Amino acid sequence: MNRKLRMGMIGGGKDAFIGAIHRIAANMDGLIELKAGALSINPDIAKDSGRSLFLDEDRTYLDFKTMLEKEAAMPADKRLDFVTIVTPNFAHFEPAMMALDKGFHVVIEKPITFTLDEAKQLKAKVAQTGLTLLLTHTYTGYPMVKQARQMVKNGLLGKIRKVWVEYPQGWLSKMSEREGNAQAAWRTDPKRSGKSGCMGDIGTHAANLAEYISGQKIDKLCADLNIMVEGRALDDDGAVLLRFDGGAAGVLMASQVAAGEENALKIRVYGEKGGLEWAQHEPNTLLVKWLEKPTEILRAGAGNPHLDAFATHNCRTPGGHPEGYLEAFGNLYRNFALTLQAKIDGQQPTNAMLDFPGVDDGIRGMAFIDNVVKSSASDAKWTKFEI
């Protein structure tokens, strides 16, 4: 393929945090170029955002429906290859379905939809169209997370017995949604965020990471959700006991009222022979704790002979140069882009290219939210994880 993939964006206009992150990630490897956008429901912001991103005026749209209609009618040498959706949760489903109907591949910010039923409909549409969907569960893009997954998959730790995963934040420790914080306002609003706040926002990341590394799926759970800031409409704190289909037991903690914390995501996975520990605040390091020999410290780095090929495929710099959140995000986009390029060229993508979250991860995320809310409201000790 001798050109860049052409990307359109829905949402993510001027001053929107996650839209800018997506654009940086998509641009990181020179495989993708932003060509069109419906960047805001506010016409002035949409136009101003398009100008600031140097989009052609006739490809800066005021609504996503017009964008998808007009872009679908363009000739093959100008037509978009895929659309990225970075709107609030309630506005994911309709543009995603329409984009697929118009023949565009889709990148979508998590959670995938507003409800589990919508997620199932989206899966059916992906299957019907044969198109590719990337769900940006960012943390699976870190090289040492991939290293951990491969070590578990290769049986180096033996049978997995225990998973601890925690995601404490402190940014909602006060009623920020009533103090002009736009991110807080929509994330704590059931009409825009969904039936869960903290667990829907960051608990789903923790659950996804636990399943990704352990190679096991959550089978049942026991949840306790809390609203710690008086007057808030959705949970801002919670803990979940987990049982996995491979026999492991787990504990998941997520909180957005852990005052002083930033994004302190951390996971520990233990098997019969040893354990793994990874923390986002030190993402280049993976601790490998053995039962009968000293702990090993594995470090990310391109060309590191001690790492699995899945890890080195996602390393960008030599050892000692930190790679973080933006690079992990970029890895998702790169693998997605390489997959699309291979398909366009009539080739089979490699397993390393295909290693990015998709619609099935999105369905499990929505099911996690439903089951956690159901469990927290129940007096039963265990709730079967149902999809």
C-alpha positions as CSV (number, residue, x, y, z in Angstrom):
1,M,0.0,0.0,0.0
2,N,1.6,3.3,-1.1
3,R,-0.5,5.8,0.7
4,K,-1.6,6.8,4.2
5,L,-5.0,5.6,5.5
6,R,-7.6,8.4,5.5
7,M,-9.3,9.0,8.8
8,G,-12.4,11.0,9.7
9,M,-13.3,12.0,13.3
10,I,-16.6,12.4,15.0
11,G,-16.4,14.5,18.2
12,G,-13.0,15.5,19.7
13,G,-13.0,19.1,18.7
14,K,-11.2,22.1,20.2
15,D,-10.3,21.6,23.9
16,A,-11.6,18.0,24.0
17,F,-9.0,15.9,25.8
18,I,-9.5,12.4,24.3
19,G,-9.9,13.7,20.7
20,A,-6.4,15.2,20.8
21,I,-5.0,12.0,22.3
22,H,-6.5,10.0,19.4
23,R,-5.1,12.3,16.8
24,I,-1.6,12.2,18.3
25,A,-1.8,8.4,18.5
26,A,-3.0,8.0,14.9
27,N,-0.3,10.3,13.6
28,M,2.6,8.7,15.5
29,D,3.7,6.2,12.9
30,G,2.9,8.1,9.7
31,L,0.4,5.6,8.6
32,I,-2.7,7.7,9.0
33,E,-3.9,11.2,8.1
34,L,-6.9,13.1,9.3
35,K,-8.9,14.2,6.3
36,A,-12.4,15.0,7.6
37,G,-14.3,15.7,10.8
38,A,-17.6,16.5,12.5
39,L,-15.8,17.7,15.5
40,S,-18.5,19.3,17.6
41,I,-22.3,19.7,17.8
42,N,-21.5,23.4,18.3
43,P,-21.1,24.9,14.7
44,D,-18.6,27.5,15.8
45,I,-16.5,25.0,17.6
46,A,-16.7,22.5,14.7
47,K,-15.5,25.1,12.2
48,D,-12.8,26.5,14.4
49,S,-11.6,23.0,15.2
50,G,-11.4,22.1,11.5
51,R,-9.4,25.2,10.8
52,S,-7.0,24.6,13.6
53,L,-6.4,21.0,12.3
54,F,-5.9,22.3,8.7
55,L,-8.9,20.4,7.4
56,D,-10.3,21.5,4.1
57,E,-13.4,23.7,4.7
58,D,-15.6,21.4,2.6
59,R,-14.6,18.4,4.7
60,T,-15.3,20.1,8.0
61,Y,-18.9,19.1,8.8
62,L,-21.5,20.3,11.3
63,D,-23.0,16.9,12.0
64,F,-21.8,13.3,11.6
65,K,-24.7,12.2,9.3
66,T,-23.8,14.8,6.7
67,M,-20.1,13.8,7.0
68,L,-20.8,10.1,6.5
69,E,-23.2,10.6,3.6
70,K,-20.9,13.0,1.7
71,E,-17.7,11.0,2.4
72,A,-19.3,7.8,1.3
73,A,-20.1,9.4,-2.0
74,M,-16.5,10.5,-2.7
75,P,-14.3,8.8,-5.3
76,A,-12.0,6.0,-4.1
77,D,-8.9,8.2,-4.2
78,K,-10.4,10.6,-1.6
79,R,-12.9,8.5,0.3
80,L,-12.2,7.9,4.0
81,D,-10.9,4.5,5.1
82,F,-12.1,4.7,8.6
83,V,-13.9,6.8,11.2
84,T,-12.9,7.5,14.8
85,I,-15.7,8.2,17.3
86,V,-14.8,10.1,20.4
87,T,-18.1,11.5,21.6
88,P,-19.5,10.9,25.1
89,N,-20.8,7.4,25.8
90,F,-24.5,8.0,24.8
91,A,-23.4,9.2,21.3
92,H,-21.3,6.2,20.2
93,F,-23.9,3.7,18.8
94,E,-25.6,5.7,16.1
95,P,-22.5,7.1,14.3
96,A,-20.8,3.7,14.6
97,M,-23.7,1.8,13.0
98,M,-24.0,4.4,10.2
99,A,-20.3,4.4,9.5
100,L,-20.3,0.6,9.1
101,D,-23.3,0.8,6.9
102,K,-21.5,3.3,4.7
103,G,-18.5,0.9,4.4
104,F,-16.1,2.6,6.8
105,H,-14.0,0.8,9.4
106,V,-14.5,2.1,12.9
107,V,-12.3,3.2,15.9
108,I,-14.4,3.9,19.0
109,E,-13.6,5.2,22.4
110,K,-14.6,2.9,25.3
111,P,-17.1,2.0,26.5
112,I,-18.2,0.8,23.1
113,T,-21.9,1.8,23.5
114,F,-24.4,3.1,26.0
115,T,-26.1,-0.3,26.7
116,L,-25.2,-4.0,26.3
117,D,-28.0,-4.4,23.7
118,E,-26.5,-1.7,21.5
119,A,-23.1,-3.4,21.8
120,K,-24.7,-6.7,20.6
121,Q,-26.3,-4.9,17.6
122,L,-22.9,-3.4,16.8
123,K,-21.3,-6.8,16.8
124,A,-23.9,-8.1,14.4
125,K,-23.3,-5.1,12.1
126,V,-19.5,-5.7,12.2
127,A,-20.0,-9.4,11.3
128,Q,-22.5,-8.5,8.5
129,T,-20.2,-5.9,6.9
130,G,-16.9,-7.8,7.4
131,L,-15.3,-4.5,8.5
132,T,-12.8,-4.0,11.3
133,L,-13.5,-2.2,14.7
134,L,-10.9,-1.0,17.2
135,L,-12.0,-0.3,20.7
136,T,-9.4,1.8,22.5
137,H,-8.7,-0.1,25.7
138,T,-5.4,1.8,25.9
139,Y,-3.6,-0.2,28.5
140,T,-3.4,-3.3,26.4
141,G,-1.1,-1.4,24.1
142,Y,1.8,-1.2,26.6
143,P,4.7,-3.5,25.6
144,M,5.2,-4.9,29.1
145,V,1.5,-5.7,29.4
146,K,1.9,-7.7,26.2
147,Q,5.0,-9.3,27.7
148,A,3.0,-10.3,30.7
149,R,0.2,-11.8,28.6
150,Q,2.6,-13.9,26.6
151,M,4.4,-15.2,29.7
152,V,1.1,-16.3,31.1
153,K,0.0,-17.7,27.7
154,N,3.2,-19.7,27.4
155,G,2.7,-21.3,30.8
156,L,5.8,-19.8,32.5
157,L,3.9,-19.1,35.7
158,G,1.9,-22.4,35.7
159,K,-1.8,-22.4,36.4
160,I,-3.0,-18.9,37.3
161,R,-4.5,-18.7,40.7
162,K,-4.9,-15.0,41.7
163,V,-5.4,-11.6,40.0
164,W,-5.3,-8.3,41.8
165,V,-6.1,-5.2,39.8
166,E,-6.6,-1.6,41.1
167,Y,-7.3,1.7,39.4
168,P,-7.4,4.6,41.9
169,Q,-8.0,8.2,40.8
170,G,-8.7,11.3,42.9
171,W,-10.0,13.8,40.4
172,L,-13.7,13.4,41.5
173,S,-13.0,13.8,45.2
174,K,-15.2,16.9,45.2
175,M,-18.3,17.9,43.3
176,S,-16.4,19.0,40.2
177,E,-19.4,18.4,37.9
178,R,-21.0,21.5,39.5
179,E,-17.9,23.6,39.2
180,G,-17.6,23.9,35.5
181,N,-15.6,20.8,34.8
182,A,-17.1,19.5,31.5
183,Q,-15.4,16.1,31.8
184,A,-16.8,15.6,35.3
185,A,-20.3,16.8,34.2
186,W,-20.9,14.2,31.5
187,R,-19.1,11.3,33.2
188,T,-21.3,11.6,36.3
189,D,-24.6,12.1,34.4
190,P,-26.6,8.9,33.9
191,K,-28.2,10.3,30.8
192,R,-24.8,10.7,29.1
193,S,-22.5,8.2,30.8
194,G,-24.8,5.2,31.6
195,K,-25.8,3.3,34.6
196,S,-22.4,3.3,36.3
197,G,-19.9,6.1,36.8
198,C,-16.5,4.9,38.2
199,M,-16.9,1.3,37.3
200,G,-18.1,2.2,33.8
201,D,-15.3,4.7,33.3
202,I,-12.2,3.0,34.8
203,G,-13.4,-0.3,36.3
204,T,-14.0,-1.6,32.8
205,H,-10.3,-0.8,32.0
206,A,-9.2,-2.8,35.0
207,A,-11.5,-5.7,34.1
208,N,-10.3,-5.7,30.5
209,L,-6.7,-5.7,31.7
210,A,-7.3,-8.6,34.1
211,E,-8.8,-10.7,31.4
212,Y,-6.2,-9.7,28.8
213,I,-3.2,-10.7,30.9
214,S,-4.6,-13.7,32.7
215,G,-6.2,-15.2,29.6
216,Q,-9.2,-16.1,31.7
217,K,-12.7,-14.6,31.5
218,I,-14.7,-13.3,34.5
219,D,-17.4,-16.0,35.3
220,K,-19.0,-14.5,38.4
221,L,-18.6,-11.5,40.7
222,C,-19.6,-9.9,43.9
223,A,-19.6,-6.1,43.8
224,D,-20.0,-3.2,46.2
225,L,-20.5,0.2,44.6
226,N,-20.4,3.5,46.5
227,I,-21.3,7.1,46.1
228,M,-18.8,8.9,48.4
229,V,-19.4,12.5,47.3
230,E,-22.9,13.5,48.6
231,G,-25.3,14.4,45.9
232,R,-23.5,12.6,43.1
233,A,-25.8,10.6,40.8
234,L,-23.5,7.7,39.9
235,D,-20.9,5.6,41.8
236,D,-17.5,7.1,42.3
237,D,-16.0,4.2,44.1
238,G,-16.2,0.4,44.3
239,A,-14.7,-3.0,44.8
240,V,-15.5,-6.4,43.1
241,L,-14.6,-9.9,44.0
242,L,-14.0,-12.0,40.9
243,R,-14.1,-15.6,39.9
244,F,-12.6,-16.6,36.5
245,D,-13.5,-19.4,34.2
246,G,-10.0,-20.9,34.5
247,G,-10.3,-21.2,38.2
248,A,-8.5,-18.0,39.3
249,A,-9.9,-15.8,42.1
250,G,-9.6,-12.0,41.8
251,V,-10.0,-8.6,43.4
252,L,-10.8,-5.4,41.5
253,M,-10.8,-2.0,43.0
254,A,-11.7,1.2,41.2
255,S,-12.1,4.6,42.8
256,Q,-12.3,8.2,41.6
257,V,-12.3,9.7,45.1
258,A,-8.8,8.4,46.1
259,A,-7.6,11.9,46.9
260,G,-4.1,12.6,45.6
261,E,-4.0,9.7,43.1
262,E,-3.7,10.4,39.4
263,N,-4.1,7.2,37.2
264,A,-2.4,4.6,39.4
265,L,-3.5,1.5,37.5
266,K,-1.7,-1.6,38.8
267,I,-2.1,-5.3,38.3
268,R,-0.6,-8.4,39.9
269,V,-1.1,-11.9,38.5
270,Y,0.0,-15.0,40.4
271,G,0.4,-18.6,39.2
272,E,1.8,-21.8,40.7
273,K,5.4,-21.0,39.9
274,G,5.5,-17.2,40.3
275,G,3.8,-13.8,39.7
276,L,3.8,-10.7,37.6
277,E,3.5,-7.1,38.6
278,W,2.9,-4.1,36.3
279,A,2.0,-0.5,37.2
280,Q,1.2,2.3,34.7
281,H,3.3,4.8,36.7
282,E,6.3,2.7,35.8
283,P,5.2,1.2,32.5
284,N,8.6,0.1,31.1
285,T,9.1,-2.3,34.0
286,L,7.6,-5.8,34.6
287,L,8.4,-7.5,37.8
288,V,8.6,-11.3,37.6
289,K,8.5,-12.8,41.1
290,W,9.5,-16.5,41.2
291,L,8.6,-19.0,43.9
292,E,12.1,-20.6,44.1
293,K,14.5,-18.0,42.7
294,P,15.1,-14.3,42.9
295,T,12.7,-11.7,41.3
296,E,13.5,-10.6,37.8
297,I,13.1,-7.1,36.4
298,L,12.2,-7.0,32.7
299,R,12.5,-3.7,30.9
300,A,10.9,-2.5,27.7
301,G,13.2,-1.7,24.7
302,A,13.3,-2.3,21.0
303,G,15.5,-5.3,20.2
304,N,15.6,-6.6,23.8
305,P,16.3,-10.3,23.3
306,H,14.7,-11.2,26.6
307,L,11.2,-10.1,25.6
308,D,8.6,-11.9,23.6
309,A,8.1,-10.8,20.0
310,F,4.6,-9.4,20.8
311,A,6.3,-7.0,23.3
312,T,9.1,-5.9,21.0
313,H,6.7,-5.4,18.1
314,N,5.2,-2.7,20.3
315,C,8.4,-1.1,21.5
316,R,9.4,2.1,19.7
317,T,12.7,3.1,21.4
318,P,15.9,1.5,22.8
319,G,15.9,0.5,26.4
320,G,16.0,3.4,28.9
321,H,13.8,5.7,26.9
322,P,10.4,5.8,28.6
323,E,7.3,4.8,26.5
324,G,4.0,5.7,28.1
325,Y,0.3,6.4,27.5
326,L,0.6,8.1,24.1
327,E,2.8,5.3,22.7
328,A,0.4,2.6,24.1
329,F,-2.4,4.5,22.4
330,G,-0.3,4.7,19.2
331,N,0.3,1.0,19.3
332,L,-3.4,0.3,19.1
333,Y,-3.7,2.6,16.1
334,R,-0.6,1.2,14.4
335,N,-1.8,-2.4,14.7
336,F,-5.2,-1.4,13.5
337,A,-3.7,0.5,10.5
338,L,-1.4,-2.4,9.7
339,T,-4.3,-4.8,9.7
340,L,-6.3,-2.5,7.4
341,Q,-3.3,-2.1,5.0
342,A,-2.8,-5.9,4.9
343,K,-6.5,-6.4,4.1
344,I,-6.5,-3.7,1.4
345,D,-3.5,-5.4,-0.2
346,G,-5.2,-8.8,-0.1
347,Q,-2.9,-10.2,2.6
348,Q,-3.5,-11.9,5.9
349,P,-2.6,-9.7,8.9
350,T,-0.1,-11.3,11.4
351,N,-1.2,-12.2,14.9
352,A,0.9,-9.2,16.2
353,M,-1.1,-6.9,13.9
354,L,-4.4,-8.3,15.1
355,D,-3.5,-7.8,18.8
356,F,-5.9,-5.0,19.5
357,P,-9.2,-4.8,21.4
358,G,-12.4,-5.2,19.3
359,V,-16.1,-5.5,19.5
360,D,-16.1,-8.6,21.7
361,D,-14.0,-6.7,24.3
362,G,-16.7,-4.0,24.1
363,I,-19.5,-6.4,24.7
364,R,-17.7,-7.8,27.8
365,G,-17.1,-4.3,29.1
366,M,-20.8,-3.5,28.8
367,A,-21.7,-6.8,30.4
368,F,-19.2,-6.0,33.2
369,I,-21.1,-2.8,33.9
370,D,-24.5,-4.5,33.9
371,N,-23.4,-7.3,36.2
372,V,-21.5,-5.1,38.6
373,V,-24.6,-2.8,39.0
374,K,-26.8,-5.9,39.4
375,S,-24.5,-7.5,42.0
376,S,-24.2,-4.3,44.0
377,A,-28.0,-4.0,44.3
378,S,-28.4,-7.6,45.3
379,D,-28.1,-9.4,48.6
380,A,-26.7,-12.5,46.9
381,K,-23.0,-13.2,47.5
382,W,-22.2,-14.1,43.8
383,T,-23.7,-12.9,40.6
384,K,-23.2,-15.0,37.5
385,F,-21.5,-13.0,34.7
386,E,-24.1,-12.9,32.0
387,I,-23.9,-11.5,28.5
